[in-house]
Amino acid sequence: MANDASDLVAGLLRRAEDLVPTLRSRSRGAIEAGQIPAETIQDFADAGFFKVLQPARHGGYQLPPQVYCAIARTLAEGCMSSAWVYAVIAVHNWQLALFDDRAAQEVWGGDQAVRISSSYMPVGKVTVVPGGYRLSGRWAFSSGSAHCDWVILGAMVPSAEPGGRPDPRNFLIPRSDYRIVENWDVMGLRATGSNDIVVDDAFVPEHRTIRELDMFNMNCPGHAHNTAALYKMPFAQIFNRTVSTTSLGALKRALDVFVETTKEKRATYTGDRLARDTTIQHAVAQVERALDELSLVLDRDCRELMERAIGGDWPVERRAALGASTTGMVDRCVGAIDTLMAFSGAKAVFRGNPVQQAFLDIHTARAHVANNPYPYARNLGAVRFGFDNDSLDI
């Protein structure tokens, strides 16, 4: 990495660390509001975080995925909801580079700081019309949508052939063509504002759609203009790390708080220091090892993604392994935070306790379809035995 790029990365990471205390101070209010504040979004924008994966030709920094993941992981030490919203919004600036360049011009032509949310669940109703499609439907889980002016939505385009298979696509929609239904009332990641999106018969031109198969095959319309290796990666390999990486930062914060508060804590009846309990000592060591291992694997995988993008070498066996690697991450974080919660005592049940908040947020992250390790592990095992890959999400 050139010196100027290294200085840029160092500055971005430093600004992420500097924001951690601010995010902690805002987290309670954000949770109560069910939405991170506009001030936090502005702080992220001012710090340049949303530019990390954005194409340089559209005002972005076009940096490797390990920088993006490092920022998300660090921000989650302050507030996992805030880090989640950052990661989700920022990844769309990478995906937009895969669309036909006319789409990027529409979004960024007047303002290169415009933000995009998403909901990829393929629940939309699509009608093929001249020049594009009519789209209707209701999509859930659009994180950070209140802070965005565009949304990417999933839907199946019906086959033109009788009995043919539908074509899964993503549709890019401006704010004027959808409305947000505020129904986000959940146990964890409460401040992500992941509300529903409703579209009523909006016209979407062909150039504002992209086929999931093209993203899987890395043969996208945007490659004609965005030729950097960063944009020659499978979509799922980037997006799935969007929803897994923040759990590492939240777990680290919980571990730090647990160790600090347990140092002088004493057992209720014996008065013995709990820090001398070998079971608790073992638990801390196990959680620390899990964090260390997951962090090292994440960094290794991100480097490999960049190396493979540069070399154009994407064997399906390795893609399956990389997919299983990221989707298994949150499951391991769940086990680790459960251990800390089990030894945190009665005070951990009070709202605002950092260990409890990490417990709720990480469990909620595990509910995301991309953080379910079983289909990815099963697919990896099948590929290892010589069966065909059956997933577009690797």
Secondary structure, DSSP 4 states (H G I P E B T S, - for coil): --HHHHHHHHHHHHHHHHHHHHHHHHHHHHHHHTS--HHHHHHHHHHTGGGTTS-GGGT-----HHHHHHHHHHHTTT-HHHHHHHHHHHHHHHHGGGS-HHHHHHHHSS-TT--EEEEEEEEEEEEEETTEEEEEEEEEEETTGGG-SEEEEEEEEPPSSTTPPPEEEEEEEEGGG-EEE-----SSSGGG--EEEEEEEEEEEGGGEEEHHHHHHT--GGGGT--SGGGSS-HHHHHHHHTTTHHHHHHHHHHHHHHHHHSS-B-TTT--BGGG-HHHHHHHHHHHHHHHHHHHHHHHHHHHHHHHHHHT---HHHHHHHHHHHHTHHHHHHHHHHHHHHTS-GGGGSTT-HHHHHHHHHHHHHTSGGG-HHHHHHHHHHHHTTPPP--S--
